[in-house]
Amino acid sequence: MNGIEQHANLDQGSIIEQILDNQIDINSVEEFENLLEVFPDHPDLHRKFADLLAGRKHPEAALVAYNKAAALYLDAGMVLQSIVTKILEWSIVKPSHKEGRDFHAMVRRKGSGDMPSQVLFSQLNYEEMVALMLRLTRVRLSPGEAVYDTDQEATDIYFIVSGELTETLPQRDDARPSTAIALAENDIFGDIFPLEEESFCRARVAATTAVELVKISKPVLKATCYRYLRIRELIERLSRIRTPQGSDRSWQTVRRTCRYCMPADVKLGFKPENTDKKRVIHGTIRDLSTGGVCVVLKNDTARSDFEALLKQKTTLTILEGNRTVINQLTGNVTWRKTVGGMTRPTHIVGIAFDPMAEETAIALNAFCTIINDEQDMIWNLWNHLVRH
């Protein structure tokens, strides 16, 4: 039985999001492998798994996991995230010249887009990309932690790998209020230009959420740009792109995963060992993709049923009220977790779907898309209400 997590909040949001934010801990390699059976195409999970393996001194397994995560990131158009993952992979074993060339070709082929980091890395030639990768340094920040303050000497340029920050411009002499700028993954920021002169930060930048950045110091970038002038031209232009907080971004943030978190009721049917009697358990979807699902079981679920579910073949029915939306999905329970207090534990299971008929796959994909659109609509409405 897995340990009970005390601080997870399952009232809303995604189980996967809480795992990635360390609100739900997975410290067992075997448990993480079981979770990846449910979500085999989730780049963030593969990256976190690779970090776990590297920390546990399993270099060969970490190499495989980093390589998988980097490929999945590129498939999703997440160039910066793929590059940082490759840096971690190649810090374990130095790549061959062919491996480096092949990765650069993939970045050029799959990485084009409108986001600053996409524009930058997809336009670099091989030598320029390697020169930049070799000089990136990773930084992690907790919510509320400042990157730099107003009027502090500008010493670095930053690239946002994950998380959100706020750039606050101070009140001006004409008494206009201070301005808040939203910074998010794939943005580039830092007031280091012109490189030949001393410069100072025009705003305060602080983490809104947990944040991962990579940075290059001003002297290192200056030395690099003497040889690769185009790197300077691209970074200087892209680091100036800003969007006022509350406004729509001029580019679409890459959706980090195929993750659908709007709650939907489900019924799980299974037959425990040594009995022919079928049991039915009710629950709520927290993460749903066409490959698998996380389900939070209802509080009245018997503990014995939860114990019996692991590795069981199950049937899953998705409901809207009393109406059946999708019936008789089948799969295996490959992962389980208990969170919450000892007196009122909440049980979660992860189910990897079996191959399904074409019409079922179409219906499930349509259901996922509708849920995703509803989620976007709710967030857009919320942003509108906050803004007005």
N, C-alpha and C positions, 0 to 999 in steps of 0.2 A: 504493500500500500504506500502511495506517495505521501510525503509530508504535507501538512496543511498550511497554506499560505494565509497570513493574517490580514494583509492590507489590500488585497485585490478588491476592486469594485465591479461587480457584475451587473449592476442595475442598468448599465447602458454601455455601448461601445463594443469593441472587438476584443476577444480573448487573445488573438495574435498580437494586437497592439499592446496589450498589457504584458505579454511575454517579452516583446521587443523593448518595452520601457522598464523592464525588470520589476514590474509590480507582481508578476507571477514568475517565480524562479523555476528553471529547469536545469538542474545541475548534473543529471545523469546522462551520459552519452547514449545509452540505450533508449531512454525516454525521449530524447531529442530525435533519434532515428525513427521512433514510432510516430512522432508528430509529423515528420517529413514525409511519411507514407500518406498522410492525409492531405498535405499541401506540398507536393513534390516540385512545383514550379514557382515557389515563393522565394524570390531572391534575398529578401531581408532575413528570412529564417535560415537559409543556407549560409549567409554571411555570419549570423550570430552563432550558428553551429560550428563554423570554421574557427571563429574566435575562441569558442569553448575548447575545441580540440587543440588549438595552438597553446592555450593556457595550460592544458593538461599534459603538454609535452608529447603530443601525438603528431609529429610533423608530416608524415606521409598521408595520414587521413586528413589533416588540415589542408594540405596541398590540393587534394581532390575536392574538398568542400569549397575552398576559395575559387578554384577553377570553375566549378559549377555555378557558384553565385555570380561570378564575373560574366559568364555567358548569359545567365538569366537577366542580369541587369541590362546588358546590351540589347537583348531581345525586347526589353521594355523601353528602350531609348534612354536609359539612365546612364549616360556616359561617365560622368564624374564618379558615380558610385562604383561602376565597373573598374575604372582606373585605380581608385583607392584600394579596391579588393585585389587587383592585380599587383599593386605595390606590396601588399601584405603577403600574397602568394610568393612573389619573387624575392621577398626578404628571407624566405626559408630556403629556396633553391634558386640560384641565378638562372635566368632563362637563356636559351640558345638564341642566336641571331635570328633564326627562322621563327621561333616562337614570338619574339618581339615584333617581327615584320607581319606575321599573321594576325596578331592582336591589333596592330595599327590598321591593317586592311579592314578588319571587322569594325573598328571604330569609325573609319571613313564611310563604310557601307551602311551601318545601322545607326550611327550616332547623330545624324543631322537633325536639326530642329531649331526652334526659336529661342530656347532658353540660353542664357549667357554661357553656361558651361558647355552646352551642346555646340553652340556656334564656335567657341574657342577650340575645343579639342578636335572637332570634325574638320577644321580647316588647317590644322598643323600637319606638316610633313613628318616623316618618321623621326628624323634627328631632332626636330623641335619638340615633339611629344616626349621623347625619351629625356631630353634635357630638362623639361618641366617636371616629369615624374620623379626624376632623381633628386629634385630639390624641394619636394613637398614634405611638410612636417605635419603630423596629425595633432589635433587639439580637441579635447572633450570638455564641455561646460555643463554645469547644472543650471536648472531654472533660476533666473535672477542674477546669475553671475555675469559680470561685465567683461566684454572683450577689450574695450578702451573707453576713456572718458573724453568729453569735450576739451579741446586745447592741449591734450596730451600729444607728445611727439608721435607722428605716424611712422611706424617701423615695419609694418607687414601688410601684405595683400592676402585676403581670405577668400576661400571657396567653401560654400555650405554644402556638406555631404548629406546631412539630415537634420531635422529640427527647424525651429523658427526663432528669429531674433527681432528686436525692435530697435530701429535707429531713431533717436530723438534729437531733432535739431533744436537748439535753444531759442528762447524768445529773442526777437530782434529789437533794435533800438526804436523802431516805429511802433512798438507795443503790440505787434501781432503775436498771437499765441505760438507756443512751441509746436512743431510739426512732428508727428510720428510716422515713420516709414516702416512698412512690413518687409522683412527679409526672410526668405525661405530657401529650401533646398535648391541647389543649382544657381543661386545668385553669387555674385562676386562683389566684394566691398573692401574698402581701405583707401585712405587718402594719402597715398605715397607719391603721387605724381605732382610735379615733375621729379624724376629720379635724381637729377643732378642737384636739387636744392633741398634744404631742410623744409619739412612740411608738418602741419599739425592737424589733429582730428577736428573736423568741423561739427561733430555730433557725438553723442554717447550711444554705444551699441551694447546691448545686453541680451542674454538668452531669455526667451519666453518659455521655451521647453528645454528638455535635454537636447544638447546639440553636439554634433560632430563636425569639425571643420578640418580643412587642410590649409596651410599657409606657406608663404615664401617671404623671407625677410627682404627688406628694401635693398641692402647691399648685394645679396645673392641674386636678386632679380636684375639689378643693374648690371652686374657682371655677365649674367646670362644674355641679356639683351644686346650687349656689345657684339655678340656673335650672331644672335638670332633676333634681328630687329623687328620681325613681324610679330613675335611674341609680345613685345612691348605695345605695338600698335593695337593688337586685339584686346589685351587685358586693360589698357587704358580706356578704350572705348566702352568695353562691356562693363567695367566696374562702375560706370556712371549711370547705369540704368536703374531707375527707382520707380516704385509705385506707392502713392500715398496710402496709408493704412485705411481700410474700409473700402478702397476702390478695387475694381477688378484688375487683376494682373494682365499685362499686355500679352502674355504668353500663358499657355496652359501648363500648370505644374504636372509633371509626369505622375500618373497614378501609380503608387508604389507597388501595389499588388492587385490581383483580381480578388478583392476582399469585399464582402457584402455584409453589412452589420445591422441592417434593420431587422428587428425581431420578427420571427414568424413561428407559429406553433407547429410542433411536429409530434408524431407518434412513432416510437421505435418498437418493433416487434422482434422477439427472439425466443429461442428454445434453450433453456439451460441444459447442461449435461445431465444425464441420467433421468430425464423426464421427457415425455412427449407433449406436455402441456405448454402452449405458447403464452408468453408473458408480453404485456404491452406497457411501456413506460412513456410518459409525456414529458416534453421539454420545449425549449425555445432555441432557435438558431441564433448564433452570434456571428459566425463566419461561414459563408457559403460560396463555393466555387463549383465549377463543373467537374472537379476532381475529388472533392471531399467537403466535409462540413464539421464544425464544432457545435456541439449541442450542450446547453446548460439544462440539466435535468430539474424537474419540478421538486420542490422541497419535500413533498410527501412521498418521494421515491424511496422505496425500502433500501436500506444499506446493502442487504444481501443481493438485491438485484444489481446494484452498481458493481459489486465485487464480481458477480457472475458475467457481466457484460464484456470484460476484456477478452479480446481475440474471438468474440462471438460473431457469427454471421447474423446480420440484422436486415430487416426491411424498414424503410423509412417513408412516412407519408407526410407531406407538407400541407398544412391547413390554413385557410383564411376564414376565421370564425368557425362555423360548422361545415364549411365547404371544403372539399378535397381539391387542392390545386394540382399536386403531382403525387401519384400513387405508386407504391411498390418499387421505390428505389432500393437497391440492395448494395451491401458493402460489408466491410469488416471493421469492428472497433479495434483500432490499433493503438489508441492513446487514451489515457484517463488522468484526471487530476482532481484533487479536492482542495477547495479554497474556503476562506472564511473562518469563523470561530469554531471551537470544538463543540459548542452547544448547538450551533446552527450551521453545519457545514453545507457547502454547495458543491455538487458533483458536476464535472464536465467530462464529456467524452469526445474523441475525435474519430470520425468514420471515413475511411477511404472507400470511395464508390467502386463498384465493379464496372467493367465495360457495359455500356448501356445501348439499347436500341436507338436508332437515329432519331425517331420521333420523340423519345424521352429526352435525349440530349438537347434537341431543339427546344422542347418545353422548359427544361431546366435553365438553359441559357437565356431564354426569354424572361423567365422569372427573375433570374439574377439581374438582368438588365433593367427590368422594371423597378426592382428594389433599389438598385443603384441610382436610377433617375429620381425616385422618391427621396432618397437620402440627399441628393444634390439639391432638390427643390426645397427641402426643409432647411438646409444650411443657407441657401440663398435667401429664404424668407427671414431666417434669424438675422443674417447680416443686414438685411434691409431694415428690420425693426430696430436693431442696435444703432444703425446709422441715422435713423430718423426719430 
